[in-house]
Amino acid sequence: MKEIVYKRKVNFYETDAQGIVHHSNYPRYFEEARGYFLEKNNYPYHIVRDELNIDIVLLELSVKYRKFLQFGDTFEIKTKVNIENKYYFFFEYEVLKDNTLISTGYTKHCCIKKDSKKLTVIPKQLLEIMKR
């Protein structure tokens, strides 16, 4: 399973009154990392939508907070994907700062046809990326 590393810096607006990254930002970080995963595999989301005529739908989200990030911290998100079956797949995330584990999480997804909004199998183009 291929792992992609997305690097980022904490912005001030992402912090709370204590100067710590608000918990609601981690799902956003995960979304950024997913998009980066697709880009680094030469299949950015706009191509997935336009060429394959599908949307990738978020079905489930889980985050475990272990430590915290603050304004100005640089961190990375290690992202990998697991295929459950021909319809469902998971992205797994590890958020690290200086090799210290900050947070872990996962998101579960499926694909739907853009026009009918009905569940469809994971297209072979995406499966190839996920299996690399």
N, CA, C and O atoms as a MOPAC input file, in Angstrom:
PM7 MOZYME 1SCF
protein

 N      0.84300 1    -1.17500 1     0.00000 1
 C      0.00000 1     0.00000 1     0.00000 1
 C      0.88800 1     1.23800 1     0.00000 1
 O      1.79500 1     1.36200 1     0.82400 1
 N      0.62700 1     2.13700 1    -0.91400 1
 C      1.42200 1     3.34100 1    -1.07500 1
 C      1.04500 1     4.38400 1    -0.03100 1
 O     -0.13200 1     4.59900 1     0.26000 1
 N      2.05500 1     5.01900 1     0.51800 1
 C      1.83800 1     6.07500 1     1.51600 1
 C      2.31900 1     7.39800 1     0.91700 1
 O      3.40100 1     7.46400 1     0.33500 1
 N      1.52300 1     8.42900 1     1.06100 1
 C      1.86300 1     9.76700 1     0.58800 1
 C      2.00000 1    10.66700 1     1.80700 1
 O      1.23300 1    10.54600 1     2.76200 1
 N      2.97400 1    11.56800 1     1.77700 1
 C      3.18600 1    12.49200 1     2.88800 1
 C      2.85800 1    13.90900 1     2.42800 1
 O      3.44500 1    14.42100 1     1.47400 1
 N      1.91700 1    14.52700 1     3.12000 1
 C      1.46500 1    15.89500 1     2.85200 1
 C      1.97400 1    16.77300 1     3.98400 1
 O      1.73700 1    16.47900 1     5.15600 1
 N      2.68400 1    17.86600 1     3.63500 1
 C      3.23600 1    18.76200 1     4.65800 1
 C      2.47400 1    20.07800 1     4.65500 1
 O      2.00900 1    20.55600 1     3.62000 1
 N      2.36100 1    20.65300 1     5.86600 1
 C      1.53600 1    21.85100 1     6.03100 1
 C      1.96100 1    22.60900 1     7.27100 1
 O      2.58800 1    22.05600 1     8.17500 1
 N      1.60800 1    23.88500 1     7.30000 1
 C      1.87000 1    24.73200 1     8.46200 1
 C      0.53600 1    25.20100 1     9.03900 1
 O     -0.40000 1    25.48100 1     8.29000 1
 N      0.44700 1    25.28600 1    10.36500 1
 C     -0.78400 1    25.72800 1    11.02900 1
 C     -0.95200 1    27.24300 1    10.85500 1
 O     -0.03700 1    28.02500 1    11.11200 1
 N     -2.14100 1    27.62300 1    10.41400 1
 C     -2.49300 1    29.03900 1    10.29100 1
 C     -3.12500 1    29.53700 1    11.58900 1
 O     -3.70300 1    28.75400 1    12.34400 1
 N     -3.01400 1    30.83300 1    11.84400 1
 C     -3.55300 1    31.40600 1    13.07500 1
 C     -5.06000 1    31.18100 1    13.20200 1
 O     -5.55600 1    30.86800 1    14.28400 1
 N     -5.78200 1    31.34000 1    12.09700 1
 C     -7.24800 1    31.21000 1    12.14900 1
 C     -7.71800 1    29.80000 1    12.49900 1
 O     -8.89800 1    29.60300 1    12.78900 1
 N     -6.82100 1    28.82000 1    12.47700 1
 C     -7.18400 1    27.44600 1    12.81200 1
 C     -7.09300 1    27.17200 1    14.31800 1
 O     -7.42200 1    26.07800 1    14.77800 1
 N     -6.65200 1    28.15500 1    15.06100 1
 C     -6.44900 1    27.95100 1    16.49800 1
 C     -7.60500 1    28.51300 1    17.31200 1
 O     -8.37400 1    29.35200 1    16.84400 1
 N     -7.70500 1    28.02100 1    18.55100 1
 C     -8.74600 1    28.48800 1    19.45800 1
 C     -8.17200 1    29.53400 1    20.41100 1
 O     -7.05400 1    30.00800 1    20.21200 1
 N     -8.91800 1    29.88700 1    21.42400 1
 C     -8.51100 1    30.93500 1    22.36900 1
 C     -7.24000 1    30.56200 1    23.13900 1
 O     -6.54100 1    31.44200 1    23.64100 1
 N     -6.94100 1    29.27300 1    23.23400 1
 C     -5.73000 1    28.82400 1    23.93000 1
 C     -4.53400 1    28.72900 1    22.99000 1
 O     -3.44000 1    28.35900 1    23.41900 1
 N     -4.73000 1    29.06100 1    21.70300 1
 C     -3.64300 1    28.99100 1    20.73700 1
 C     -3.38400 1    27.60200 1    20.20100 1
 O     -2.35000 1    27.35300 1    19.58100 1
 N     -4.31800 1    26.69600 1    20.43600 1
 C     -4.18800 1    25.30700 1    19.99400 1
 C     -5.12200 1    25.09300 1    18.80200 1
 O     -6.21000 1    25.66700 1    18.74400 1
 N     -4.68800 1    24.26700 1    17.85800 1
 C     -5.53500 1    23.97600 1    16.69900 1
 C     -6.86800 1    23.41300 1    17.18600 1
 O     -6.91100 1    22.44700 1    17.94700 1
 N     -7.95800 1    24.03800 1    16.73000 1
 C     -9.29400 1    23.58100 1    17.09900 1
 C     -9.54300 1    22.20400 1    16.49700 1
 O     -9.12900 1    21.93000 1    15.37100 1
 N    -10.21200 1    21.34700 1    17.23900 1
 C    -10.43700 1    19.96600 1    16.80600 1
 C    -11.14400 1    19.84700 1    15.46100 1
 O    -10.95400 1    18.86500 1    14.74400 1
 N    -11.94700 1    20.82700 1    15.12000 1
 C    -12.71500 1    20.76300 1    13.87500 1
 C    -11.84300 1    20.88500 1    12.62600 1
 O    -12.31900 1    20.63400 1    11.51900 1
 N    -10.59000 1    21.26000 1    12.78500 1
 C     -9.71000 1    21.39900 1    11.62400 1
 C     -9.13600 1    20.07000 1    11.14000 1
 O     -8.73300 1    19.96900 1     9.98100 1
 N     -9.08800 1    19.07200 1    11.97800 1
 C     -8.47600 1    17.80600 1    11.57200 1
 C     -9.20700 1    17.14500 1    10.39900 1
 O     -8.54300 1    16.64000 1     9.49400 1
 N    -10.54800 1    17.12600 1    10.37600 1
 C    -11.20600 1    16.60500 1     9.17100 1
 C    -10.83300 1    17.39200 1     7.90900 1
 O    -10.74000 1    16.81600 1     6.82500 1
 N    -10.62300 1    18.68800 1     8.04500 1
 C    -10.17500 1    19.49400 1     6.90000 1
 C     -8.77100 1    19.08700 1     6.47700 1
 O     -8.48500 1    18.96700 1     5.28600 1
 N     -7.91000 1    18.87900 1     7.44300 1
 C     -6.55400 1    18.42200 1     7.12500 1
 C     -6.60600 1    17.08500 1     6.38700 1
 O     -5.86800 1    16.86400 1     5.42600 1
 N     -7.48600 1    16.20200 1     6.84800 1
 C     -7.61600 1    14.89900 1     6.19000 1
 C     -8.08500 1    15.07800 1     4.73900 1
 O     -7.59500 1    14.40500 1     3.83200 1
 N     -9.03000 1    15.98600 1     4.53700 1
 C     -9.51500 1    16.23000 1     3.18000 1
 C     -8.40000 1    16.76400 1     2.28400 1
 O     -8.26700 1    16.34400 1     1.13400 1
 N     -7.60500 1    17.68500 1     2.81200 1
 C     -6.46800 1    18.19900 1     2.04700 1
 C     -5.50500 1    17.07100 1     1.69000 1
 O     -5.01200 1    16.99900 1     0.56500 1
 N     -5.24300 1    16.19500 1     2.64900 1
 C     -4.31800 1    15.08200 1     2.42300 1
 C     -4.87500 1    14.11300 1     1.37700 1
 O     -4.11400 1    13.59000 1     0.56400 1
 N     -6.18500 1    13.86600 1     1.38400 1
 C     -6.80100 1    13.00600 1     0.35900 1
 C     -6.62600 1    13.60800 1    -1.02700 1
 O     -6.25100 1    12.91900 1    -1.97500 1
 N     -6.90200 1    14.89400 1    -1.13000 1
 C     -6.73200 1    15.57600 1    -2.41000 1
 C     -5.28800 1    15.51100 1    -2.89500 1
 O     -5.02500 1    15.29800 1    -4.07900 1
 N     -4.36300 1    15.69700 1    -1.96600 1
 C     -2.93900 1    15.61700 1    -2.29600 1
 C     -2.57500 1    14.19900 1    -2.73700 1
 O     -1.79500 1    14.02300 1    -3.67300 1
 N     -3.13100 1    13.19600 1    -2.07500 1
 C     -2.90500 1    11.80100 1    -2.44500 1
 C     -3.27200 1    11.57900 1    -3.91200 1
 O     -2.49400 1    10.99500 1    -4.66700 1
 N     -4.45300 1    12.04400 1    -4.31400 1
 C     -4.89100 1    11.88300 1    -5.69800 1
 C     -3.98700 1    12.65100 1    -6.65400 1
 O     -3.62000 1    12.13400 1    -7.71000 1
 N     -3.62400 1    13.88300 1    -6.29400 1
 C     -2.74000 1    14.68400 1    -7.14600 1
 C     -1.39100 1    14.01300 1    -7.34800 1
 O     -0.89000 1    13.94000 1    -8.47000 1
 N     -0.80900 1    13.53000 1    -6.27600 1
 C      0.51300 1    12.88800 1    -6.36000 1
 C      0.46500 1    11.59800 1    -7.17000 1
 O      1.49800 1    11.12900 1    -7.64600 1
 N     -0.71100 1    11.02800 1    -7.32800 1
 C     -0.88200 1     9.83200 1    -8.15100 1
 C     -1.39300 1    10.18900 1    -9.55300 1
 O     -1.89500 1     9.33300 1   -10.28100 1
 N     -1.25400 1    11.46500 1    -9.91200 1
 C     -1.61700 1    11.96800 1   -11.24300 1
 C     -3.08900 1    11.75400 1   -11.59600 1
 O     -3.44000 1    11.53500 1   -12.75500 1
 N     -3.94300 1    11.82300 1   -10.57000 1
 C     -5.37700 1    11.68900 1   -10.79100 1
 C     -6.12300 1    12.64000 1    -9.86100 1
 O     -6.87500 1    12.19700 1    -8.99300 1
 N     -5.91600 1    13.96500 1   -10.03900 1
 C     -6.58900 1    14.91400 1    -9.14300 1
 C     -8.10900 1    14.78700 1    -9.21700 1
 O     -8.66400 1    14.27900 1   -10.19100 1
 N     -8.75600 1    15.25900 1    -8.16800 1
 C    -10.19200 1    15.03700 1    -8.01100 1
 C    -11.01300 1    15.58200 1    -9.18000 1
 O    -12.01300 1    14.97300 1    -9.55800 1
 N    -10.61600 1    16.70400 1    -9.75500 1
 C    -11.40100 1    17.22700 1   -10.88200 1
 C    -11.35200 1    16.27500 1   -12.08200 1
 O    -12.31200 1    16.21300 1   -12.85000 1
 N    -10.27200 1    15.54700 1   -12.25500 1
 C    -10.20000 1    14.55300 1   -13.32700 1
 C    -11.05700 1    13.34200 1   -12.98000 1
 O    -11.73900 1    12.79300 1   -13.84500 1
 N    -11.02600 1    12.92500 1   -11.72100 1
 C    -11.89000 1    11.82700 1   -11.27400 1
 C    -13.34100 1    12.16700 1   -11.59500 1
 O    -14.08400 1    11.33400 1   -12.11300 1
 N    -13.73000 1    13.38500 1   -11.28500 1
 C    -15.12500 1    13.80100 1   -11.51100 1
 C    -15.45300 1    13.91900 1   -12.99400 1
 O    -16.50000 1    13.45300 1   -13.44300 1
 N    -14.55300 1    14.54400 1   -13.75100 1
 C    -14.84900 1    14.81400 1   -15.16200 1
 C    -14.68300 1    13.59200 1   -16.06300 1
 O    -15.55200 1    13.30800 1   -16.88800 1
 N    -13.57600 1    12.87000 1   -15.91200 1
 C    -13.30500 1    11.74800 1   -16.80500 1
 C    -14.06500 1    10.48200 1   -16.41900 1
 O    -14.50500 1     9.72600 1   -17.28400 1
 N    -14.21400 1    10.26000 1   -15.13000 1
 C    -14.88300 1     9.03800 1   -14.68700 1
 C    -16.36000 1     9.24600 1   -14.38800 1
 O    -17.09900 1     8.28200 1   -14.18900 1
 N    -16.79200 1    10.50900 1   -14.35500 1
 C    -18.18500 1    10.85900 1   -14.08200 1
 C    -18.67000 1    10.31100 1   -12.73900 1
 O    -19.80000 1     9.83800 1   -12.61400 1
 N    -17.78700 1    10.38700 1   -11.73500 1
 C    -18.16600 1     9.92600 1   -10.39400 1
 C    -17.81100 1    10.99000 1    -9.36100 1
 O    -17.02500 1    11.90100 1    -9.62000 1
 N    -18.40500 1    10.84800 1    -8.20100 1
 C    -18.03000 1    11.59500 1    -7.01100 1
 C    -17.58900 1    10.58900 1    -5.96800 1
 O    -18.11900 1     9.48100 1    -5.88500 1
 N    -16.61800 1    10.98800 1    -5.18300 1
 C    -16.18300 1    10.17600 1    -4.05500 1
 C    -16.88800 1    10.72900 1    -2.82100 1
 O    -16.71900 1    11.89400 1    -2.46200 1
 N    -17.67200 1     9.88400 1    -2.18700 1
 C    -18.52600 1    10.30600 1    -1.08500 1
 C    -17.91900 1     9.88500 1     0.25100 1
 O    -17.42900 1     8.76600 1     0.40600 1
 N    -17.96400 1    10.79900 1     1.19800 1
 C    -17.52700 1    10.50500 1     2.56500 1
 C    -18.67700 1     9.84200 1     3.31400 1
 O    -19.78200 1    10.38200 1     3.37600 1
 N    -18.40800 1     8.66300 1     3.88400 1
 C    -19.42800 1     7.92200 1     4.61900 1
 C    -19.19500 1     7.90000 1     6.12100 1
 O    -20.13800 1     7.81100 1     6.90800 1
 N    -17.93100 1     7.98300 1     6.50500 1
 C    -17.57600 1     7.81900 1     7.91700 1
 C    -16.27700 1     8.57300 1     8.17300 1
 O    -15.41100 1     8.67300 1     7.30400 1
 N    -16.16500 1     9.10500 1     9.40100 1
 C    -14.97700 1     9.87300 1     9.78700 1
 C    -14.65200 1     9.58600 1    11.23800 1
 O    -15.53500 1     9.59000 1    12.09600 1
 N    -13.37400 1     9.33500 1    11.51000 1
 C    -12.93700 1     9.10500 1    12.87700 1
 C    -11.60700 1     9.82900 1    13.09800 1
 O    -10.71700 1     9.80400 1    12.24800 1
 N    -11.49900 1    10.47100 1    14.26000 1
 C    -10.26300 1    11.15800 1    14.62400 1
 C     -9.92100 1    10.81600 1    16.06500 1
 O    -10.78700 1    10.84000 1    16.93900 1
 N     -8.65700 1    10.49800 1    16.31000 1
 C     -8.15500 1    10.33300 1    17.67800 1
 C     -7.12000 1    11.42000 1    17.91000 1
 O     -6.14000 1    11.53600 1    17.17500 1
 N     -7.35500 1    12.21000 1    18.94300 1
 C     -6.45100 1    13.30200 1    19.29300 1
 C     -5.50300 1    12.81000 1    20.38000 1
 O     -5.94600 1    12.33700 1    21.42700 1
 N     -4.21500 1    12.91700 1    20.13600 1
 C     -3.23300 1    12.41500 1    21.09600 1
 C     -2.42900 1    13.55200 1    21.72100 1
 O     -2.20900 1    13.57600 1    22.93200 1
 N     -1.99800 1    14.48500 1    20.89000 1
 C     -1.27600 1    15.68400 1    21.33600 1
 C     -1.87400 1    16.85200 1    20.57200 1
 O     -2.85700 1    16.67100 1    19.85400 1
 N     -1.31400 1    18.03400 1    20.70400 1
 C     -1.90200 1    19.17500 1    20.01500 1
 C     -0.89000 1    19.90100 1    19.14300 1
 O      0.32300 1    19.77700 1    19.31500 1
 N     -1.43200 1    20.66200 1    18.20100 1
 C     -0.64400 1    21.54900 1    17.35200 1
 C     -0.97100 1    22.97900 1    17.71600 1
 O     -2.05300 1    23.27000 1    18.22700 1
 N     -0.01700 1    23.88500 1    17.44700 1
 C     -0.20800 1    25.30800 1    17.72400 1
 C      0.11300 1    26.12500 1    16.48300 1
 O      0.70000 1    25.62500 1    15.52400 1
 N     -0.28300 1    27.39300 1    16.52100 1
 C     -0.00600 1    28.30700 1    15.42000 1
 C      1.47800 1    28.27400 1    15.06600 1
 O      2.34700 1    28.34900 1    15.93500 1
 N      1.74200 1    28.16000 1    13.76300 1
 C      3.11600 1    28.16500 1    13.27500 1
 C      3.77700 1    26.80000 1    13.19700 1
 O      4.81700 1    26.65000 1    12.55600 1
 N      3.18000 1    25.79500 1    13.84700 1
 C      3.76300 1    24.45000 1    13.77400 1
 C      3.72400 1    23.94000 1    12.33300 1
 O      2.75100 1    24.14800 1    11.60800 1
 N      4.78600 1    23.28100 1    11.94500 1
 C      4.81500 1    22.56900 1    10.67500 1
 C      4.58700 1    21.10100 1    10.98400 1
 O      5.20200 1    20.54600 1    11.89500 1
 N      3.71100 1    20.48200 1    10.23100 1
 C      3.38800 1    19.08000 1    10.47800 1
 C      3.20700 1    18.35900 1     9.16100 1
 O      3.14300 1    18.98100 1     8.10100 1
 N      3.12600 1    17.04100 1     9.23600 1
 C      2.88900 1    16.24900 1     8.04500 1
 C      1.79000 1    15.23400 1     8.32400 1
 O      1.54800 1    14.82900 1     9.46100 1
 N      1.13800 1    14.84500 1     7.24000 1
 C      0.09700 1    13.83000 1     7.33200 1
 C      0.49100 1    12.68700 1     6.40600 1
 O      0.58900 1    12.85600 1     5.19000 1
 N      0.71400 1    11.53000 1     6.99900 1
 C      0.97200 1    10.32900 1     6.21700 1
 C     -0.37500 1     9.70700 1     5.88300 1
 O     -1.17800 1     9.42300 1     6.77100 1
 N     -0.61100 1     9.50100 1     4.60000 1
 C     -1.90100 1     9.02000 1     4.12600 1
 C     -1.72000 1     7.74200 1     3.32600 1
 O     -0.84800 1     7.65300 1     2.46200 1
 N     -2.54800 1     6.76100 1     3.61900 1
 C     -2.57200 1     5.53800 1     2.81500 1
 C     -4.01600 1     5.09700 1     2.65800 1
 O     -4.90200 1     5.54300 1     3.38700 1
 N     -4.23600 1     4.22000 1     1.70000 1
 C     -5.59600 1     3.80600 1     1.38800 1
 C     -5.70300 1     2.28400 1     1.48600 1
 O     -4.77200 1     1.55300 1     1.14800 1
 N     -6.86100 1     1.83100 1     1.95700 1
 C     -7.18900 1     0.40400 1     2.04500 1
 C     -8.51500 1     0.16600 1     1.34200 1
 O     -9.46100 1     0.93900 1     1.49300 1
 N     -8.56900 1    -0.89700 1     0.58500 1
 C     -9.79700 1    -1.25200 1    -0.12300 1
 C    -10.54900 1    -2.29000 1     0.70500 1
 O     -9.99500 1    -3.33100 1     1.06000 1
 N    -11.80300 1    -2.00200 1     1.00700 1
 C    -12.62800 1    -2.95500 1     1.76500 1
 C    -13.22600 1    -4.01700 1     0.83600 1
 O    -13.15500 1    -5.21500 1     1.10900 1
 N    -13.80900 1    -3.55200 1    -0.25400 1
 C    -14.39600 1    -4.43800 1    -1.27000 1
 C    -14.55300 1    -3.62600 1    -2.54900 1
 O    -13.95100 1    -2.55800 1    -2.66500 1
 N    -15.33000 1    -4.08900 1    -3.50000 1
 C    -15.41900 1    -3.37800 1    -4.78200 1
 C    -16.17300 1    -2.04700 1    -4.69900 1
 O    -16.18800 1    -1.28300 1    -5.66400 1
 N    -16.79100 1    -1.77200 1    -3.56100 1
 C    -17.54700 1    -0.53000 1    -3.39200 1
 C    -16.93600 1     0.44900 1    -2.39100 1
 O    -17.06700 1     1.66100 1    -2.56500 1
 N    -16.28500 1    -0.04200 1    -1.36600 1
 C    -15.87700 1     0.81100 1    -0.24200 1
 C    -14.37200 1     0.78300 1    -0.01600 1
 O    -13.71200 1    -0.23900 1    -0.19800 1
 N    -13.84800 1     1.94400 1     0.38900 1
 C    -12.42600 1     2.06300 1     0.68100 1
 C    -12.21100 1     3.07200 1     1.80300 1
 O    -13.06500 1     3.91600 1     2.07800 1
 N    -11.06300 1     2.96400 1     2.43500 1
 C    -10.69300 1     3.80600 1     3.57200 1
 C     -9.40100 1     4.55000 1     3.29100 1
 O     -8.48200 1     4.00400 1     2.68100 1
 N     -9.33300 1     5.78400 1     3.73300 1
 C     -8.06400 1     6.49500 1     3.84400 1
 C     -7.69200 1     6.48000 1     5.31800 1
 O     -8.53800 1     6.70600 1     6.18300 1
 N     -6.42400 1     6.21200 1     5.59900 1
 C     -5.91600 1     6.23900 1     6.97300 1
 C     -4.90300 1     7.36900 1     7.07600 1
 O     -4.13000 1     7.61400 1     6.15000 1
 N     -4.91900 1     8.05600 1     8.21800 1
 C     -4.08100 1     9.24600 1     8.39600 1
 C     -3.28700 1     9.17600 1     9.69500 1
 O     -3.78000 1     8.71200 1    10.72300 1
 N     -2.05300 1     9.64600 1     9.62200 1
 C     -1.23400 1     9.88000 1    10.80900 1
 C     -0.72300 1    11.30600 1    10.70800 1
 O     -0.03200 1    11.66000 1     9.75300 1
 N     -1.06100 1    12.11800 1    11.69000 1
 C     -0.58200 1    13.49600 1    11.75300 1
 C      0.63400 1    13.50800 1    12.67400 1
 O      0.55700 1    13.07900 1    13.82500 1
 N      1.75700 1    14.00400 1    12.15700 1
 C      2.99900 1    14.01300 1    12.93300 1
 C      3.64900 1    15.39700 1    12.91800 1
 O      3.59700 1    16.11900 1    11.92200 1
 N      4.25400 1    15.73800 1    14.03600 1
 C      5.08100 1    16.94400 1    14.13800 1
 C      6.42300 1    16.49000 1    14.68600 1
 O      6.49500 1    15.94300 1    15.78600 1
 N      7.48400 1    16.71600 1    13.92400 1
 C      8.82500 1    16.29100 1    14.34000 1
 C      8.83400 1    14.82000 1    14.76500 1
 O      9.40600 1    14.47400 1    15.79900 1
 N      8.21300 1    13.97300 1    13.98200 1
 C      8.12300 1    12.52700 1    14.22700 1
 C      7.35100 1    12.14900 1    15.48900 1
 O      7.41900 1    11.00200 1    15.93000 1
 N      6.62100 1    13.09300 1    16.07300 1
 C      5.76200 1    12.81200 1    17.22200 1
 C      4.33300 1    12.68600 1    16.71900 1
 O      3.84200 1    13.55300 1    15.99600 1
 N      3.67000 1    11.60500 1    17.10400 1
 C      2.30200 1    11.36600 1    16.66300 1
 C      1.34200 1    12.33200 1    17.36400 1
 O      1.24300 1    12.34600 1    18.59100 1
 N      0.64700 1    13.12700 1    16.57200 1
 C     -0.28900 1    14.12800 1    17.08400 1
 C     -1.72500 1    13.58900 1    17.05200 1
 O     -2.49100 1    13.74800 1    18.00200 1
 N     -2.05800 1    12.95000 1    15.93000 1
 C     -3.42800 1    12.49600 1    15.73300 1
 C     -3.43600 1    11.35500 1    14.72000 1
 O     -2.54800 1    11.25400 1    13.87400 1
 N     -4.44800 1    10.50200 1    14.81900 1
 C     -4.68200 1     9.47000 1    13.80900 1
 C     -6.14800 1     9.53000 1    13.41900 1
 O     -6.97800 1    10.08500 1    14.13900 1
 N     -6.44700 1     8.95400 1    12.27800 1
 C     -7.84300 1     8.92300 1    11.87200 1
 C     -8.03700 1     8.14300 1    10.60200 1
 O     -7.08600 1     7.67000 1     9.98000 1
 N     -9.29400 1     8.01900 1    10.23100 1
 C     -9.62900 1     7.38300 1     8.96800 1
 C    -10.91400 1     7.98300 1     8.42900 1
 O    -11.71200 1     8.56600 1     9.16400 1
 N    -11.09200 1     7.82500 1     7.13300 1
 C    -12.34400 1     8.17700 1     6.48300 1
 C    -12.73900 1     7.01900 1     5.57600 1
 O    -11.89200 1     6.42900 1     4.90600 1
 N    -14.03000 1     6.69900 1     5.55900 1
 C    -14.55700 1     5.65200 1     4.69600 1
 C    -15.30600 1     6.31300 1     3.54200 1
 O    -16.01400 1     7.30200 1     3.72900 1
 N    -15.13500 1     5.74700 1     2.34200 1
 C    -15.70200 1     6.35000 1     1.13600 1
 C    -16.31700 1     5.30900 1     0.21400 1
 O    -16.06600 1     4.10900 1     0.32900 1
 N    -17.12900 1     5.81400 1    -0.70300 1
 C    -17.62800 1     5.03500 1    -1.82900 1
 C    -17.70000 1     5.96100 1    -3.03200 1
 O    -17.47800 1     7.16600 1    -2.91600 1
 N    -18.00700 1     5.39500 1    -4.16900 1
 C    -18.16200 1     6.18200 1    -5.39400 1
 C    -19.61600 1     6.15000 1    -5.82700 1
 O    -20.28900 1     5.12200 1    -5.74500 1
 N    -20.08300 1     7.30300 1    -6.29100 1
 C    -21.42100 1     7.37000 1    -6.87200 1
 C    -21.31600 1     8.00600 1    -8.25300 1
 O    -20.42000 1     8.80900 1    -8.51400 1
 N    -22.23900 1     7.63800 1    -9.12600 1
 C    -22.32400 1     8.26100 1   -10.44100 1
 C    -22.81500 1     9.69800 1   -10.26200 1
 O    -23.76500 1     9.94700 1    -9.52000 1
 N    -22.16400 1    10.63900 1   -10.94500 1
 C    -22.55200 1    12.04500 1   -10.80200 1
 C    -23.98800 1    12.29600 1   -11.25700 1
 O    -24.71800 1    13.05700 1   -10.62100 1
 N    -24.38800 1    11.66700 1   -12.33900 1
 C    -25.71100 1    11.95600 1   -12.88300 1
 C    -26.84500 1    11.30100 1   -12.09200 1
 O    -27.85800 1    11.94700 1   -11.82700 1
 N    -26.69300 1    10.04100 1   -11.71400 1
 C    -27.77900 1     9.33000 1   -11.03100 1
 C    -27.66400 1     9.36100 1    -9.50600 1
 O    -28.63300 1     9.08700 1    -8.79700 1
 N    -26.45500 1     9.70000 1    -9.00300 1
 C    -26.17700 1     9.70200 1    -7.55200 1
 C    -26.30700 1     8.30500 1    -6.94000 1
 O    -26.55400 1     8.16800 1    -5.74200 1
 N    -26.14000 1     7.26800 1    -7.76900 1
 C    -26.24400 1     5.88600 1    -7.28900 1
 C    -24.86600 1     5.28700 1    -7.07800 1
 O    -23.90700 1     5.60700 1    -7.78000 1
 N    -24.79900 1     4.41000 1    -6.09100 1
 C    -23.56900 1     3.69900 1    -5.77000 1
 C    -23.05100 1     2.95600 1    -6.99400 1
 O    -23.82200 1     2.34700 1    -7.73600 1
 N    -21.73900 1     3.01100 1    -7.19600 1
 C    -21.11100 1     2.29600 1    -8.29000 1
 C    -19.80900 1     1.67200 1    -7.79500 1
 O    -19.27100 1     2.08900 1    -6.77000 1
 N    -19.31100 1     0.69300 1    -8.50800 1
 C    -18.04600 1     0.06700 1    -8.12500 1
 C    -16.91900 1     1.09500 1    -8.25800 1
 O    -17.02400 1     2.06300 1    -9.01200 1
 N    -15.86000 1     0.86300 1    -7.52000 1
 C    -14.67900 1     1.73200 1    -7.62300 1
 C    -14.10900 1     1.55700 1    -9.02600 1
 O    -13.79200 1     0.43500 1    -9.42100 1
 N    -13.97100 1     2.63900 1    -9.78700 1
 C    -13.43700 1     2.51900 1   -11.15100 1
 C    -12.02400 1     1.92700 1   -11.14900 1
 O    -11.24300 1     2.15000 1   -10.22400 1
 N    -11.71800 1     1.17500 1   -12.19800 1
 C    -10.42500 1     0.49200 1   -12.27600 1
 C     -9.25900 1     1.47100 1   -12.20600 1
 O     -8.20300 1     1.13100 1   -11.67300 1
 N     -9.43000 1     2.67800 1   -12.73400 1
 C     -8.35700 1     3.67100 1   -12.67500 1
 C     -8.00500 1     4.01700 1   -11.22900 1
 O     -6.83100 1     4.15100 1   -10.88300 1
 N     -9.02400 1     4.16000 1   -10.39400 1
 C     -8.78200 1     4.43800 1    -8.97800 1
 C     -8.24100 1     3.21400 1    -8.25800 1
 O     -7.36100 1     3.32900 1    -7.40500 1
 N     -8.76000 1     2.05100 1    -8.59500 1
 C     -8.26500 1     0.81900 1    -7.97400 1
 C     -6.77400 1     0.63400 1    -8.23100 1
 O     -6.03100 1     0.21500 1    -7.34400 1
 N     -6.34600 1     0.94600 1    -9.43400 1
 C     -4.91300 1     0.82300 1    -9.76400 1
 C     -4.06800 1     1.72700 1    -8.88600 1
 O     -3.00900 1     1.32600 1    -8.40300 1
 N     -4.54100 1     2.94900 1    -8.68000 1
 C     -3.81800 1     3.89300 1    -7.81700 1
 C     -3.77600 1     3.35700 1    -6.38600 1
 O     -2.73300 1     3.39600 1    -5.73300 1
 N     -4.89200 1     2.86600 1    -5.91300 1
 C     -4.99900 1     2.39600 1    -4.53500 1
 C     -4.17000 1     1.13600 1    -4.28000 1
 O     -3.69500 1     0.91800 1    -3.16600 1
 N     -3.99900 1     0.31900 1    -5.30000 1
 C     -3.27100 1    -0.93800 1    -5.12700 1
 C     -1.76500 1    -0.79500 1    -5.29400 1
 O     -1.01800 1    -1.70800 1    -4.94100 1
 N     -1.30500 1     0.33300 1    -5.82400 1
 C      0.14000 1     0.52700 1    -6.04200 1
 C      0.89400 1     0.48800 1    -4.74300 1
 O      2.11600 1     0.63300 1    -4.73300 1

